[in-house]
Amino acid sequence: MQDQGKSRGATFLGLLFAPCSEISLQTSMSLDTKLPRSHRIAIALHCCYCKACRRYRHQIYILREFLRASGEKPPLADGLAGISMSADARERIRKSVADQSE
């Protein structure tokens, strides 16, 4: 049981000194799932001294509140698996990508 506590502490310390890219990833993940308390604390502490992450966290908060008010859930990647595209749309995208790569 002590090993689990140590790994949680390492995760907390890892996040506490994490670069902004990791903090923004964790902040984005908070839209889809509730983060562990240690992650939320590490993000909050990071945002105390990082203006960019603080601003991003605020934007995510506004987005979450908007989604809650609208009654919609954020789209998840696995929820898009059954969506297909018409053959015409696929061909237009293929041509557009080919034109941009030339």
PyMOL commands that set and color helices and strands:
alter all, ss='L'
color gray80, all
select helices_A, chain A and resi 2-16+20-32+37-49+51-70+77-80+87-101
alter helices_A, ss='H'
color red, helices_A
deselect
rebuild
show_as cartoon
